[in-house]
Amino acid sequence: METDYSLLAPGPVNLHPEVLKILGLPMIHHRTPFFEEILRRSLLNLQRVFQTQEQAFILPSTGSGGMESLLVNPLSPGDEVLAIVSGKFGERWSKMAQTFGLRVTEINLEWGKKLDLALVEKELQKNSKFKAVLCQACETSTGIAHPIQDLGGLISNYPDTLFLVDAITALGAYPIPMDMWKIDGMVGGSQKAFMLPTGLSFVSFSKKAWKKIEASTMPRFYFDIRREKKANLTGETFFSSPVSLIRALDWVLQDLLARGLDHHFKIIEKRSLFTKHFVHALGLQQFSETPSTSLTALVLPPNVDGQKLRAHLEQTHLITLMGGQDQLKGKILRIGHMGFIPMEEMVTFFLKLQKAFREFNVSYSGVQEDEMRAWLQK
Ligand SMILES: *Cc1c(COP(=O)(O)O)cnc(C)c1O
């Protein structure tokens, strides 16, 4: 099972072989000079991945914990926020905001449709009291990438409004320079582009956000970023550090930066281009109008039960993809491009996908193995 199994979900992802080795190292205590050095280096390198002058933080939580941190630190109960909702993760963030007593106005986009900036501008002009705008950089439930740079430019014209971005399937996957794009709070996650297991989230806040963090009246404890900042000054984390995960992160960040961020982005982009090319060659369509490079969502022919096909791919061909949720249940397949995926695995994947299509009587145009190899040689 283990050697043939192909994890092609948009998180969690296939681990880098070096990460696997590091995860097996003996435990060290987190309050030791050895770990202090690892933590300090990781925090500095993480800051370079965020492309920010501000401090970056490592939180011992899944991505959603980082999303919570982005809300509870700079905002206060009763604050009005504008949430761009274009799928499951947008829905989650809006619900989370309401849970913390924020007054949420939603911009509900049709799933997979391009975001019209004018919609956001209209809301901001109508109500200048918004303390934050929330948006996914990539809405993983549909595979869409939103125009974060343009949104950042727009929102920066409003001195009292923060731009908070869920970049969990963007940070480390494609360019999203926090400072340059005027993002005030951004979150990433370990089990996506960082080739690590689930369990760490990464956050950073702009100067504009820090002013609000000092003034916020929101109750917070576990995700109180002020305490985390203070602990980091002495080479520690606020709570016990997930040592194994941070040790593996340290290696990933060093490797990634040594090769260059752009190089890492290009590898992911190549898997994405390959997938998108051969999805079309099979005669299928992508779901989203402005697709992300971190995953591809393909539309299945209407007569195919996507849930059964997905389960079959997993059980018979040992490939895990993700299907659609809610309104998209059974209608799309989502293929992740993050994690450790040699191109060879992509070729095998397309061959097995076609086999599964035949087994399910899906009509498609066949793609030969040598066509794929020729594409890779280009
Ligand atoms: C994976 C993901 C999350 C976080 O999910 P967790 O299960 O909490 O790690 C949040 N937002 C997006 C866009 C994601 O892709």
The ligand as a Gaussian input file, in Angstrom:
#p B3LYP/6-31G(d) Opt

LIG

0 1
 C       -6.824000      23.442000       4.121000
 C       -7.439000      24.784000       4.193000
 C       -7.794000      25.377000       5.422000
 C       -7.464000      24.828000       6.754000
 O       -7.920000      23.659000       7.112000
 P       -7.413000      22.902000       8.414000
 O       -8.089000      21.604000       8.234000
 O       -7.856000      23.646000       9.596000
 O       -5.902000      22.817000       8.336000
 C       -8.317000      26.656000       5.402000
 N       -8.490000      27.336000       4.273000
 C       -8.143000      26.822000       3.075000
 C       -8.331000      27.662000       1.869000
 C       -7.602000      25.536000       2.994000
 O       -7.258000      25.024000       1.824000

